C-alpha cells in the first residue's frame, strides 16, 4: 500500500471522532444521507475545536447564524472567512511547537498566505490526494515514469505550497528521471523552456510513461515554442498523464480555452484527453479537487462547496457565478474550515455531468476583480515575460 494511504489519527480522538470517521472514508466521491450526516457532525466538532483554541474564531461564532448554512449541507453552519484574511494574519489553533509544516501561497514578492499545519492536517490532506489518485488508477508503484514538473525546483528556503504539492505527487509512481521547468538559479527561479522541450523529446524516445504536473501556462508556452521551432508532434508513451494546477493567473490575456488547450496537448504530445486533468486547490484549503474524465471538478466526500454573491455573500443557485466557498472539517491547525476564495465559480449538480460520480461539481472562471494579491502562478508568470 502507498504510504500516503496509511492511517492517520486526529489530535484528540474524543473531541474529533466524527472528523476522524469522515476523513477515514476511503471512497473519495461517496454521497448520500449517511455521508451528509457524518459531514455535519464533523463540522460541528471542527467549530468547537477552533472556538476553544482561537479567540478569533470564538468571536466569529458569536455572530448570528448565516442564512446560507443549508448551501453546505443541512445543519452545517459555516461562518465565512475570506482566503485573503490569511494573507494579513497568522491565526493558529495549535501551539507553535506543534507546527509540522509551514507553507506560503505566493512567490518572491507580494502578499503571502501564511498557513501552518500540524501533522494530522497535512497528512490527512495528502491521504485525500492519494485516495483520488487511487480511484483513477494513477498509483503505479511497479511502473516507473519520467516527470516533467512545471513548478519550482526545490531550494533550501522554498516554502511554496505548489512546489510542495507537485513534488509530493511524484510519490505515486517511481521516478526514472525528473525535469523541473522552473530552475533554481541560486538567487531565484528561471523558466527553462528549452530544457522542457529537450526533456519531452528525450522522454518520447523512452519506454516509460511521462507525467507532466504543474502550471498549465508553462506547458502551453512549451508547446507553442515547439511549434515555433518547427518540431513535429511527439508521441509520448502509453500511460502518460497530465495533471495541471495553479491556473493562468497573470497571463489571462494569453490563456486559451480549455478544450483548445487539451486538444493542443493531444495533438503535440499524443496524450488522450481523458489523461489530461486540471485540478483546483490552495494552501488555505488543501482538499484536492481533480477533474473527472469529462473535465468537471467534482467535490469529494470530505468537503462541500457553495457559490456566493459577490456583493451580498448570499448563496446562489446552481449555474450562477459568484465567489467559491469551500468547507471541510479536516484542518485542526488553523480555523480555515470555511473559506471564501477569491475565485469566481459556478456550481452544478452531479447529474449534469455524464461521468459516474454523483457529487456536485464546479467550474472556476478566474480571479475576482483586480487585486494586489498574488499567487504562486502570478509570480511564476513573471518568469515568462519576454517569451514569444
N, C-alpha and C positions, 0 to 999 in steps of 0.2 A: 504493500500500500504506500502511496505517496505520503511522505511525512507531513505534508500540509493538510492531509485528511485525518490526521490523528486527533484524538480527543483533546479538548481544551476546557479548563474549568474557570468559571466565573470567580471573581474575587471573594464573594460571600454567597455560598450556595443557599443559605437560608433566606437571605434578603432578595436574591436574584434567581430563584428557582425556575420561574417561568421564562426569564431571559435565557437561561441555560437550555431549557427544553426547546425554545424557539430556534436558537442558533444551532442546536443539535439536529434539526430537521435536515435529512440528507437529500431529499428531493428538492432541488432549487426552485421549482415552479409549482409546488403543491398549492392547492387552493381549496376553498370551501369553508363552511361554518366552523369546523374544528380549528382550522388554521387561523381564522379570524378571531375566535375567542382567545386562543393562545397569544396571538399578537396583542390584543387589547390588554390582557393580564400582564404581559411582559412590559408594555409601555407604562402601565401604572407603577410597576416596580422600578422602572427606569426613572420616572419622575420623582418618586420617593427617594431613590438613591441620590440623585443630584441635588434635590432640595435640602437633604440633610448634610450635604458636603459643600455646597456652593451658595453663599449668601445671594449672589446674583440670581441664581435660578429659583431660590426660595422666594425672592421678591417677585419674580416673574409669575410664579404660580399664584400669587395673591390677586392678580388681575382677573376680571370676570372671564368665565369660560368663553372660548371662541365659538361663535355661531357656526364656524366652519368645521367643527370637530368631526361630524359624520363623514366628511370627504376623505378621511384617512381610516375609516372603519368605525362601525357602531361602537360607541362607548369609549372611543380613543380621543382624549384631549391632547392637543398638540400646540402648545404655545409657540409663537413664531420667533425665531432668531435668525436674522439675516446672515448669510455666509460672510458678508463684508465685516460683520462685527468682530470676527476673529482676526481681521487684518489690523485692528487697533487695540485689541485687548487680549491678554493672556489669562484665561479663566480655566482653572483646573478643579476637578472634583477629587483629586488624589494628592497626597503629599509629593513634593518634588522628587524625593528619593525613590518613589515608585514609578517614575517615568522610565519606560523601557526604550522608547524611540521618540525622537523629535524630528518632525518634517516641516518643510515650508512649501508654500504653493506657488512662488514666483521665482523669477530669475535673479540676476545680479543687482537689479535696480527695481524701484517701485515698491508698493506696499505688499507685504507678505503675510499670509495667514500663518500664525504660529500654532501648530497643532501638536499636542502631546499625547502619547499613547502608553497605557500600561500594557503588560504582556497579553492579558486577555483580549483587549480591544484589537490589537494589530493581528494577533494570531487568529482570532475569530473571523476578521475580515479576510485574511489570507485563505482561511478554510472555505469561505464563501466562493472565492475565485476558483479554488481547486475543485469544488463541487460542480461549478458551472462548466469548467473545462472537462471534468469527468463526464458530465451529462452529454457533452457534444463529442466525446471520444478523443479529446485532444491531449490526454495524458498518455505518453508513449515512452515508458522508461526503458524499453528494449529497442527503441528506434531512434538513433541519433539524428540530429538536424543541424543545418547551418543557420546561424542567426544573423539577420541584418536589423540592427536596433536603431530606429530613428528617435534617439533620445540622447541624453548627456552621458558621455563616458565618465565613469566614476572617478572622483577626485577625493582626496582626504577630507576636505571641508564641505563636500557637496551633501546637502540635506533635502534636495528637491524630491517631492513625492513622485513625480513622473519617472525620474531615474530609478528610484527605489522599486516602483511597480514594474517597470519594464525588465529590470534585471531579475526580479523575483519570478516573472513569467517564464524565465529560462529554466526554472526548476522542473517544468513539466515534461521536458524531453532533453536528454543529454546533448551537450553541445560538441559538435565536431570542430566548428570554427565560429567565431563571433566577430562581427564588424560593427563598430559604433559610427553613426553618422556625425554626431557632434563630438569632435575630438578635443580632448583636454590639451591645452597648449602650455599650461603652467601658470598663465595669468587669466585664463577664461576658456571658452569653448569656441571652435570654428566648425562650420558645416563643411564637410569633406565630400562634395558631390562626386568628384572623380573617383574617390575611394569607394563610394557606394556603387557607381557604375561598374567599376572593376570587380567588386565583390559579386554583384549579380551575374556578370559574365562568367566569372570563375565558378560560382555555385551552379550555374546552368550545366556545366560540364561534369559536375559531381554526381554521385549516385544516391544521395540522401536528400530528403525534403528540405525546403527552406522555410523558415519562419521569419516574417517581417513584422516587427512590432513598433508602435510609437506614433509620432505626429504625422497625420495624413499629408500635410502640406509638403513635408520633406520628400515623401515618396513621390508626390505629384511632380515636384521640381526635378527629381531624378529622372523620371520617365520623360519629362519634357527635354531634359538635356540629352538623353539617349536619342530621342527623335531628332534633335538639332544636330547631333553628331553624325546622323545618317546610319545609326546602328540598326540592324534588323531586329525584329522581335525575338525574344528569348522564350524558351520552353522550360520552365523550372520543373524539377522532378515531381512526379505524382505524390500527393500528400502534402504539398506545400500549403502554407496557411498565412494569411494576413490578418492581424488583429490590431486595429488602429485605436488611437485615443489622444485626446488633447485638443481636438478641433482645429479650426483655421484662424483663430483669433490673431489679429494683426495683419492678416493678408486676405480679408474678406473680399477685397476688390479683385483678387486673382483666384478665388475659390470657384470650382466648377461644381455642377450639380452632382449629387451622389451617384445617380445612375450612370452618368457620363464618366465619372471617376472610376467606378468599379469596372465599367466596360474597358476603360483605358488599361487598368491593371490586367484584365483578362487578355486583352489584345497584345500588350507589350511583354507580359511575363507568363502567359499561359495558365494562370491560376483561375479556376472556375469561380463564378460569382458567389456560390454558396460557401466557398472557402475564404471569402473576404468579409470580415465583420468589423463594424465600428463598435466602440464602447463609450460609456459615459461614467464618470466618477470624479471625485475631487478629494483633496486632502481633508476638507471639512466633513465629508460624508463618503466613507470608504467602501460602502456597499457597491459591488460591481453590477453594472447594467450592460449586458452584452447582447448584441443583435442576434436574432434568430436567423434561420436560413432565408427568411423573407425580409430581413433587414429592419426588423422592428425591435426597439429596446423594451423588452418585457421586464416588468417589476418582479423581482424574486420574492420568495415567501418571507424573507427576513425583513422586508421593508414595505412601505406603502408610498404612493405618490399622489399628489394633487396639483392643480394649477390654479393660481390666484390672480385676481385682477390687479393690474399694476398700479392702480390709483387707490383702491379701497382694501386690497388684500382679501376680499371676499372670494369664496370658492367659485370656480367657473365650471360650466358643464363640459362634457366630452366635446372635443373638437375646437373649443375656444382657445385663444392664445393668451398666455399670461406667465407670471413668474412660476418656475418649477419649485414645488415644495416637497421635500423628501424627508421621510420619517423612519427611524429604526431605533430600537432599544439596545442595539449591540454595544454601544460605546459607553464605557464607565469612567473614562479618564477626564472627559470634557463634556459639559452639557450641550452637546451638539446632536441630540437625538431627534430634533425637529428643526430643520434648516431650510430657509428660503434662499434658493440660489439666485445668482444674478443672471441666470439664463432664461430666455423666453422659450416656452414649450407648449405643446398641445397634448392632451391625454386622450386615449381611446380605449374602448373595452376590448378584452381579449378576443371576442368573437369577430372583431373587424380585421383580424389577421388570419390568413389561411393556414398558418402553422398549427401544430397540435397543442400549443400552450394556451391556457385559458386565462392567464393573468393579464391585467391592464398593461398597456404599453404606451410609450410617449415618443414624440418627435421633438428634437431640440432645434430651435430656429436661430440660435445665436445669442450673443450677449445683449442685455437690455441697455439702450441708451448709450451715451458717451460718458466714459468714466476714466478716472486716473488709475483705477485698479488694474493691475496687470496679472496675468497668469504665466505659467511656465511657457505656454505656447506663444504668448506675446513676446517674452524675452527671446525665445528661440527664433521667432520670426525675424527679429532684428539681425540675426546672423545670416539671413538670406538676402539682405539689402545688396543691391547691385547685381544680383543674378539676372541673367536674361531668361 
